[in-house]
Structures are given as structure tokens and as C-alpha cells.
Amino acid sequence: MNDLVNNKKKIVIGFLSETIKGPIPIITKVYVEELKDRFDIVPYYMERRKGKKKLAAFNFLNFYYFIKHYTSWCFAILKYKPEIVHFPITSFWNMEKSLLFLTTAKLLGAKHTIGHLHGGAFIDFWQNTTSLRRYLALLQFKKLSVFVVLSESWRINMTKLIGNEKPKVKVLHNLIDNGFENHFKSYVRNYRTKSKVTVLGFNLMDSKKGVFDLLDAVSVLRDDERFELVVIGHEREPDIYQNASKIIKEKMIRNITLIKGVWGTEKYAWFEKADILVLPSYIENFPVVVLEAASAGIPVIASKVGALPDIFTDNHDILFIEPGDVSHLSELIDYLISNPDERRRLGSNIKSTFNKNFTGKIIIEQLDALYRSLL
């Protein structure tokens, strides 16, 4: 047994966290849990107690944590001497930070580096950043063994950006938390007519996520007793709760509840109660919340952005709107509130799409194959 363990190839995967909430540490945790019996996995944790609302900003607190994390990263690479290092790449100053981590790992002896692009705002960020930053970033991109993206359209975009030779640009779709997926695997959803339909906006407390568009859309239906709107999420930008509450008061929207972020079994309960999930974002890559809704069989109304149009089909397993189209959003919410049969059709179809393409087992096998192609 010890010989088998010793012969496993060592892989450092980042990042995980007990203090930073978000899709990246959750996804990475699943990678670690599912692959630890196949490889010698070393999870890299990045913890912080303060400044969690402005992770992408360039400020003193983030610089302090950068030095702290970078130092521990160097020690981890030197200590474990991994065959592969797998680390996320996001936007703003985190792009340079991520690329420095990956480049350092290569300089300190890692044989292969995998950069995993997550940020939904990356294309807009890239187009609007300086030519010097783009030039320097491209130099680092080309040193990666593999550049992982979340959809085929992003693979095409990044291949054009980086070139066809190196690194190889590979598609690996997002996955969801094991506990969440297992909870809803055999869950039987009630699509029948209800006295009050629950419309859920999850992880929406950000203007770029379309929270104000959603409030405008339901304000047209504010005296409608057929539904309740529940908006849940951590404060993703300053004063977002205060501004949302002000709009609710001004527009006299009575059938709405704002809740700060929930996790674990409390989150499961809201996804059980939800009859419709709404995501009117302006910028996305591959939103995990839509995968969660799909696994739970919840019909989804979402903006036609990011990877979603590559993955889902309009009016088959999702209802799409153009970003900022408040009138269409309001119409679709009203339509699904009034049509339990449509909620059943869309919910069943999106769950079928999830089971066919996006279960954790499917994604983990693809990641396993990617790692083995480098070893």
C-alpha cells in the first residue's frame, strides 16, 4: 500500500479556503476530494480575515495578504516538488498575482503548470487594460502547459489571443459542491400550481449581476400576490443592500425579501423552496448558480452571456434574455409564475442536461484525463 501511495504523482491544487466564500474554493475542494485517491494531491489554502469584499482591488490589505500567500506558496512548491501545479486565473490585479504564482512554481521546479480561467469579466477586463499589461501577461500565458477555460467559445477566444502552439487551451466545465449535487440527485420537485410561487435570485448582490434590473422587473408586478421574490447574497459592492432597500421602498415592492449570504443546509432549503431562478447578469463566465439550479431541476431565466449560450438552449432548458432587457425579464417571470407546466418542462429539461453533461463524476474524469496527459 505504501509503495502505491509513494508512486502517485504529486499535484498542488489551489486555492481552497475556510474564510473566503465563493465558487473557486468550492470547486477546488471538490477536485481535491475526488482526486486524492488517484494522485498525491496537495491542497493549497489561502485564508484571510479582513478585506474580503474587495479581493480584486489594489490596496494595502490585499498587498499584505499577497506577500503572506506568496511566501507560503513558495515554501509549498519547494517542499512538495510537484509534477503539476493547478491554479485559478481571474481578472484585475489578481491576473498578475495568479500568473506570478504559476510562473514561480515553474521556476521552483514544478514540471507542468495549469492556469484555470474563471473570471466572468475577463474579456472586458482584457480589452480595457493597458497594452503593457497585455504584453506581459501573454508572455506568462505562453509558459503554461495548459490554459483551462470553461466553454468552447472561451476556448476559441483564448486560442486567438494566445496562439495555436503553446499552451494548449482546454475546456473544462465548472462543477458544483458534492453535498449539493447529492442532496438533489433524487429530490422530487413539486411543479404543480401553487398559491405563491417563489422566485429566487441567488448571489445577486452586485449591480453587474443585475439585481437592480430584477427589482425593476418585479416592480411592474408589485401588487401581484401570486409570487414572492427572495434575493440572497453577500454584499459584493459597497452599499448594495442600502441601495436595493431604497429602490424597494421607492417602488413600493412588498413581496420581496433580501437575505445576506447563506451556505450549507440553509442554502439547500432555499433551492428546495424555489420555483424559478433568475440571473439577469451583465457579465458571467460559467455561473455555478445555474448549474446548481439545473441539478435541482429549477427552471432558469438568465442573461445570454458567458458560456451559458454554449451550454443551454433557449426555450428548451433555459429562458434567455439580453442583458439589461428589463421588460423581457418581467414578461418571462410573469409567464413562468402563470404556467406550472412550463416550469415542469424547463425544470425537467435542465436537470436532464445537467445529468448528461455536468455531474461531478463527468467533470472529474475529464480533469483526471487532463492531468494524466501531462504525466
VENURRA-V816210 format. One record per residue. BURIAL is b if it has 9 or more other ideal C-beta (glycine too) atoms within 8 Angstrom, else e. Layout:
burial=[BURIAL;BURIAL]
//
This chain:
burial=[e;e;e;e;e;e;e;b;b;b;b;b;b;b;b;b;b;e;e;b;e;e;e;b;b;b;b;b;b;b;b;b;e;b;b;e;e;e;b;e;b;b;b;b;e;b;e;b;e;e;b;b;b;b;b;e;e;e;e;e;b;b;b;e;b;b;e;e;b;b;e;e;b;b;e;b;b;b;e;b;e;b;b;b;b;b;b;b;b;b;b;b;b;b;b;b;b;b;b;b;b;b;b;b;b;b;e;b;e;b;e;b;b;b;b;b;b;b;b;b;b;b;e;e;b;b;e;e;e;e;e;e;b;b;e;b;b;b;e;b;b;b;b;b;b;b;b;b;b;b;b;e;b;b;b;e;b;b;b;e;b;b;e;e;e;e;b;e;b;b;b;b;b;b;b;b;e;b;e;b;b;e;e;b;e;e;b;e;e;e;b;e;e;e;e;e;b;b;b;b;b;b;b;b;b;b;e;e;b;b;b;b;b;b;b;b;b;b;b;e;b;b;e;b;e;e;b;b;b;b;b;b;b;b;b;b;b;e;e;b;b;e;b;b;b;e;b;b;e;e;b;e;b;e;b;b;e;b;e;b;b;b;e;e;e;e;b;b;e;b;b;e;e;b;b;b;b;b;b;b;b;b;b;b;b;b;b;b;b;b;b;b;b;b;b;b;b;b;b;b;b;b;b;b;b;b;b;b;b;e;b;b;e;b;e;e;b;b;b;b;b;e;b;e;e;b;e;b;b;b;e;b;b;b;b;b;b;e;e;b;e;b;b;b;e;b;b;b;b;b;b;b;b;b;e;e;b;b;b;b;e;b;b;b;e;b;b;b;e;b;b;e;e;b;e]
//
